[in-house]
């Protein structure tokens, strides 16, 4: 509830469950706190990056109050570079 998205915990849990069922996310028990879970992207999830970038580009174009405005500006300047950069970050984290 304190995140900038303001999503309730039951809605978030439902959405994470759907993403896990679709094999977009992998859910694991936290190694530091056994009562919590850690979510990571699968390769299937990482492959969605270009689509997410396109949606962010569209959002930055039509929403002056976009919370990701700075990234939106980078996308508008050099979308291919942003995709490459974020793809490299994801490759290190994909399970």
N, C-alpha and C positions, 0 to 999 in steps of 0.2 A: 504493500500500500504506500510505502514511502518512496518508491521509485518514480521517475518522471512519467512513466507510462500510466501510473495509478490503477493497476490491474489488481483485482481482488485475488486472494490466495486460491479460492476454489476454481475460479476461471483459469488461473495460471496452471494449476495442477491438472485440470482437464486438457488444456492445450498441450502441455508437456507430455501427457499420456498419449494423446493422438500422435504427436511427433515421434514418440518412442515406438508406438505400434506400427507406424509407417517406415520405421528404420531410418529416420532422419536424424534422430538423437539416440545416444547411448546413455543409459542411466546406470550409475555405479554408486555403491556405498562410499561415502567420504572416508579416505584413509585416516583422517585426523579426528573425525567425529562420526561414530558409527550410527548415530541417529539422524544423520543428514545424507543427502544424495548429491552427487556431482553429475552434471550433464555435459556431454561432449558431442560434437558433430561427428557423424559418420561420413564416409566418402559421398554417399548419396546426398546428405545435407550440404556438404561443401560444394557439390556440383550445382547447387541452387544459387551460388554467389552472383553470377552474371544477371540472373533474373531479379535478385534482390537489389542489385546496383541499379538496374533499369527502373524499378519501383521507387527507389530513393531519388533518382534523377527526376522522375516525374513529380514526386512530392516536393522537392526543392523548387521546382519550376512553378508550381501552383500554390504552394503554401509558404507565405512569407514568414510564418511563425514556426517553421519546421525545427524540431529540436536538434536535428542533425545538419543544421545549415552549413557549417564549415565543410563537412564532408560533401555535401551537395555542391558546394562551389568547386571543390576539387574534381568531382565527377564531371561537372560541366566543362571544366578546363581540359581535362585529359582522362576520359573514362577508361580507356584501355590501360593506362598506367595504374589507376586505382584498382582495377580488377587484378592486374598482375601483382601489385603490392599485397593486397588482401589475400590473394590465392597463396602467396608464399607464407603468409602468417598462418593460414588455415592448414597448409600441408604439414606444418610442425605440430599441429594440435589434433588432427584427424585420427580417429581410432579405426 
